[in-house]
Amino acid sequence: MSKPQPKLKQVTRWFSRRGRWRQVRHIILGLILALTLVTGVQTLRALSHRHHPTDGVLVLGGSIRREMYSADYRRSHPQIPILISAGSEPPCIYAIFERNQVSMENVWLEDCAHSTFYNFFYSAPILKRWHIHHLELMTSDSHLPRAIWMAKIILGAQGIWVDANIVPETGTPGNQETRLKTILDVTRAGLWALISHVYRPSCQTLIHLSEVDLKNWNLQEVSCEHQGQVDLEP
């Protein structure tokens, strides 16, 4: 009569463990469902902002012509904040804006990103904090469609509508697009769109363009792309 007792305890423990795993699965599925719902609502909000006037610009690094283009844009849109993500060296960008004699007010440099995915990874919280609703994404034609799809997924999940503003290029920028790269980046953009509602990264190297002090740089070691025709005097 005493032998069934251990078996009964084993069965009880098995059902107990199974019940705990079932609870964990339910919690995970509930969290995924909640994040998906929030993402859907925010994406609909982004869609509602498509007819609003542009209130922010994001410039993707990869070609100095993008910074040159943003400086020209600045002349006719002095009130719109500009965020340059992982662009050229700060002294190069400073010199471009100074040469064009345009305001550096509300022009910011983010230097944490090291890929297109991380351009949006670090920029999204900044743009959200700025209360941007309709964004112009400045990049090169060779950077599409990957960049615009990732922008619409990640920034759309934050309620931000994105339009592409294509920068005219001479030569071939550094971005090399492949189908595999596009698929992988768009996939992780979709995953990050969900996770971004519970975790927002912070970039510690966000600086205002006007605060770039050329005296603090060894200008002899700063290399600007030749197309920028930037002359940095030591």
C-alpha positions in Angstrom: 0.0 0.0 0.0 3.0 2.4 0.5 4.5 1.9 -3.0 2.0 4.1 -5.0 2.8 7.1 -2.7 6.1 8.1 -4.5 4.4 7.7 -7.9 1.5 9.9 -6.7 4.0 12.6 -5.7 5.8 12.4 -9.0 2.6 12.8 -10.9 1.6 15.7 -8.7 5.0 17.4 -9.3 4.7 16.8 -13.0 1.3 18.4 -13.2 2.6 21.2 -11.0 5.5 21.9 -13.3 3.3 21.6 -16.3 0.9 24.1 -14.8 3.7 26.6 -14.1 4.9 26.3 -17.7 1.4 26.8 -18.9 1.1 30.0 -16.8 4.5 31.2 -18.2 3.3 30.6 -21.8 0.1 32.4 -21.1 2.0 35.4 -19.7 4.3 35.5 -22.7 1.5 35.2 -25.2 -0.5 37.9 -23.3 2.6 40.2 -23.4 3.1 39.6 -27.1 -0.6 40.2 -27.8 -0.5 43.4 -25.7 2.6 44.7 -27.5 1.1 43.8 -30.9 -2.0 45.7 -30.0 -0.1 48.8 -28.9 2.0 48.7 -32.1 -1.1 48.5 -34.2 -2.7 51.4 -32.5 0.5 53.5 -32.8 0.8 52.6 -36.5 -2.8 53.8 -37.1 -1.8 57.0 -35.3 1.2 57.4 -37.6 -1.1 56.9 -40.6 -3.3 59.7 -39.3 -0.3 62.0 -39.3 0.5 61.6 -43.0 -1.2 64.8 -44.0 0.3 66.8 -41.2 3.1 69.2 -42.1 6.7 67.9 -41.7 7.9 68.6 -38.2 11.2 66.7 -38.1 14.1 65.4 -40.3 16.3 62.4 -39.8 19.5 62.3 -41.9 21.1 58.8 -42.2 24.9 58.7 -42.3 26.8 57.1 -45.2 27.4 60.0 -47.5 28.5 63.5 -46.9 26.1 64.7 -49.6 23.3 63.9 -47.2 24.6 66.5 -44.7 25.2 68.9 -47.6 21.6 68.4 -48.7 20.3 68.9 -45.1 22.2 72.2 -44.9 20.4 73.4 -48.1 17.1 72.1 -46.7 17.8 74.1 -43.5 17.9 77.3 -45.4 14.3 77.0 -46.5 13.0 75.2 -43.4 14.8 76.9 -40.4 12.1 75.9 -37.9 12.2 72.1 -38.4 14.5 70.1 -36.1 17.2 68.0 -37.8 18.7 64.9 -36.4 21.8 63.5 -38.1 22.4 59.9 -37.2 26.0 58.6 -37.4 27.0 61.0 -40.1 30.3 62.5 -41.0 32.8 63.8 -38.4 31.2 66.6 -36.4 33.8 69.2 -37.6 32.9 68.3 -41.2 29.2 68.8 -40.6 29.8 72.0 -38.7 32.0 73.4 -41.6 29.2 72.5 -44.1 26.5 74.4 -42.2 28.9 77.3 -41.6 29.9 77.5 -45.2 26.2 77.5 -46.3 25.6 80.3 -43.7 22.5 78.5 -42.3 21.4 78.3 -38.7 22.6 75.4 -36.6 19.8 76.0 -34.1 18.0 72.7 -33.4 20.4 70.6 -35.4 21.6 67.6 -33.5 24.2 64.9 -34.0 23.7 61.3 -32.8 26.9 59.2 -32.9 25.9 56.0 -31.2 24.6 54.1 -34.3 26.9 51.9 -36.4 24.4 50.5 -38.9 21.0 51.4 -40.5 19.1 49.4 -37.9 20.8 51.3 -35.1 20.1 54.6 -36.8 16.5 53.9 -36.0 17.2 52.1 -32.7 18.8 55.2 -31.2 16.8 57.9 -33.1 13.3 56.7 -32.3 13.4 57.6 -28.6 14.8 61.0 -29.5 12.2 61.8 -32.1 9.5 60.5 -29.8 10.8 62.9 -27.1 10.7 65.7 -29.5 7.0 64.9 -30.3 7.6 64.4 -34.0 4.6 63.3 -35.9 5.6 63.6 -39.6 9.2 62.9 -40.4 11.3 63.3 -43.6 14.0 60.6 -43.9 17.0 61.9 -45.8 19.0 59.2 -47.5 20.3 58.1 -50.9 18.3 56.2 -53.5 20.8 53.3 -53.2 19.7 52.9 -49.5 16.2 52.1 -50.5 13.8 50.3 -50.0 15.5 48.8 -46.9 15.8 52.1 -45.1 12.3 53.4 -45.7 10.7 50.0 -44.7 12.7 49.9 -41.5 11.8 53.5 -40.8 8.1 53.0 -41.4 8.1 49.9 -39.1 10.2 51.2 -36.2 9.1 54.8 -36.3 5.6 53.9 -37.3 5.3 51.8 -34.1 6.0 55.1 -32.2 3.2 56.9 -34.0 5.5 58.7 -36.5 4.7 58.9 -40.2 7.8 58.8 -42.5 8.3 60.1 -46.0 11.5 59.6 -47.9 13.5 62.7 -49.1 16.0 61.3 -51.7 19.4 62.9 -51.7 21.0 63.4 -55.2 24.3 61.5 -55.3 27.4 61.6 -57.4 29.1 58.2 -57.4 28.1 55.3 -55.2 27.5 55.8 -51.4 28.9 53.3 -48.9 25.5 51.5 -48.4 25.5 48.2 -50.3 22.0 46.7 -50.5 21.3 43.0 -50.9 18.0 41.0 -50.7 19.3 39.0 -47.7 20.3 42.2 -45.8 16.9 43.7 -46.5 15.0 40.6 -45.3 17.1 40.3 -42.1 16.9 44.0 -41.2 13.2 44.3 -41.9 12.6 41.2 -39.8 14.4 42.5 -36.8 12.8 45.9 -37.3 9.5 44.2 -36.8 10.7 42.5 -33.6 12.1 45.7 -32.3 8.9 47.6 -33.1 7.3 45.4 -30.4 10.2 45.5 -27.9 10.6 49.3 -28.2 7.4 49.8 -26.2 9.0 48.4 -23.1 12.6 49.4 -23.6 14.0 52.7 -25.0 17.7 53.0 -25.5 19.6 56.2 -24.7 22.4 57.6 -26.8 25.0 59.3 -24.6 26.7 61.1 -27.5 23.9 63.3 -28.6 25.3 66.8 -29.2 24.0 70.1 -30.6 25.8 71.1 -33.8 26.4 74.6 -32.5 28.3 73.2 -29.6 31.0 71.5 -31.8 34.2 73.3 -30.8 36.8 72.9 -33.5 39.5 73.9 -30.9 38.9 70.6 -29.2 39.6 68.6 -32.3 42.9 67.6 -33.9 41.8 68.7 -37.3 44.8 67.2 -39.0 43.4 63.8 -38.1 39.8 64.5 -39.2 39.0 63.1 -42.6 36.0 64.6 -44.5 34.7 63.0 -47.7 36.2 64.7 -50.7 32.8 65.4 -52.2 32.1 67.7 -49.3 35.0 70.0 -50.4 35.4 70.9 -46.7 38.5 72.8 -45.8 39.3 72.4 -42.1 42.0 74.8 -41.0 44.1 73.4 -38.1 
